[in-house]
Amino acid sequence: MTNYRRNFVPGGSFFFTVNLAERRLSLLTDHVEILRAAFRETRRRHPFTIDAVVVLPDHLHAVWSLPEGDSDFATRWRLVKSAFSRGVERGERISSSRAARGERGIWQRRYWEHAIRDEGDFVRHVDYVHINPVKHGLVPRVCDSAWSSFHRHVRLGNYPVDWAGDRSEDAHEYGERGEGR
């Protein structure tokens, strides 16, 4: 078995990418209220700050800051994922290994995590979170994304409403390799 190493920094900030097991589904946006409730329930039991978040149909990105002395983001993700799974009707494909463990087949077991190193790294990851729906071609402008903390950041004065412009005529790639590379 692969030995996964996590960088647990007490009181740190972290960037995450969390994916559905079946990337062709749109469970996250179809059931965004269940996902919001899962975050609320988890934050009530294990406080943390959501610095940035964007929910796409098949994955989400987030930047979290944990309380001073606390590095347990793994428990928080387990609780978010399980609360969401309990709220979504059964019907997904479940592999035999998941069935043997009594697991649902909604989420990928693992997720990507990156410990934020400094203020510049924090800003780059918050920007990446907010540009992601544009990068995936889901919306032409960041402000058109319905399930994003971008709108809160605009209200706080962190971004202008037209940040990153309009990509409807733009053929550039933003941050990830394109298909076939």
Order of alpha helices (4+ residues) and beta strands (2+ residues): beta-alpha-alpha-beta-beta-alpha-alpha-beta-alpha-alpha
